[in-house]
Amino acid sequence: MKMASAVTEEDNRKVQTAVLGGSQGHQPVFLPFEKEDAQRLRQLRGGTTRSAAVSSSAAAARC
Protein backbone atom coordinates (compact mmCIF):
# COMPACT_ATOMS: atom_id res chain seq x y z
CA MET A 1 0.00 0.00 0.00
CA LYS A 2 1.45 3.36 -1.07
CA MET A 3 1.10 6.33 1.32
CA ALA A 4 0.04 9.65 -0.08
CA SER A 5 2.73 12.30 0.21
CA ALA A 6 1.91 15.40 2.20
CA VAL A 7 1.58 18.48 0.03
CA THR A 8 3.11 21.56 1.57
CA GLU A 9 1.15 24.65 0.61
CA GLU A 10 1.87 28.19 1.67
CA ASP A 11 -0.84 29.64 3.89
CA ASN A 12 -1.74 32.90 2.14
CA ARG A 13 -4.81 33.77 4.15
CA LYS A 14 -4.94 37.35 5.39
CA VAL A 15 -6.07 38.47 8.82
CA GLN A 16 -7.75 41.83 9.10
CA THR A 17 -7.22 43.67 12.36
CA ALA A 18 -9.33 46.62 13.44
CA VAL A 19 -7.25 49.60 14.52
CA LEU A 20 -8.00 52.98 16.01
CA GLY A 21 -7.38 55.94 13.73
CA GLY A 22 -8.57 54.48 10.44
CA SER A 23 -6.45 52.72 7.84
CA GLN A 24 -3.27 54.47 9.03
CA GLY A 25 -3.82 53.58 12.71
CA HIS A 26 -1.42 51.43 14.69
CA GLN A 27 -3.36 50.79 17.90
CA PRO A 28 -5.30 47.51 17.64
CA VAL A 29 -8.86 47.23 18.91
CA PHE A 30 -9.58 44.36 21.28
CA LEU A 31 -13.15 43.12 21.51
CA PRO A 32 -14.57 41.04 24.36
CA PHE A 33 -14.68 37.26 24.07
CA GLU A 34 -17.38 36.64 26.66
CA LYS A 35 -21.05 37.10 25.73
CA GLU A 36 -21.86 39.24 28.78
CA ASP A 37 -18.91 41.55 28.11
CA ALA A 38 -19.92 41.91 24.46
CA GLN A 39 -23.50 42.78 25.47
CA ARG A 40 -22.18 45.39 27.92
CA LEU A 41 -20.05 46.93 25.16
CA ARG A 42 -23.07 47.09 22.84
CA GLN A 43 -25.07 48.84 25.55
CA LEU A 44 -22.29 51.38 26.12
CA ARG A 45 -21.82 52.04 22.41
CA GLY A 46 -25.54 52.19 21.58
CA GLY A 47 -25.49 48.96 19.59
CA THR A 48 -23.03 50.28 17.00
CA THR A 49 -20.37 47.89 15.82
CA ARG A 50 -18.30 50.25 13.66
CA SER A 51 -16.49 53.42 14.53
CA ALA A 52 -16.92 56.54 12.42
CA ALA A 53 -13.12 56.54 12.15
CA VAL A 54 -13.21 53.60 9.74
CA SER A 55 -12.38 54.96 6.33
CA SER A 56 -14.37 54.06 3.23
CA SER A 57 -11.24 52.54 1.69
CA ALA A 58 -10.88 50.17 4.66
CA ALA A 59 -14.54 49.23 4.32
CA ALA A 60 -14.07 48.60 0.59
CA ALA A 61 -11.03 46.43 1.28
CA ARG A 62 -13.19 44.05 3.28
CA CYS A 63 -15.36 43.24 0.25
Secondary structure, 3 states (H helix, E strand, C coil): CCCCCCCCCCCCCCCCCCEECHHHCCEECCCCCCHHHHHHHHHHCCCCCCCCCCCHHHHHHCC
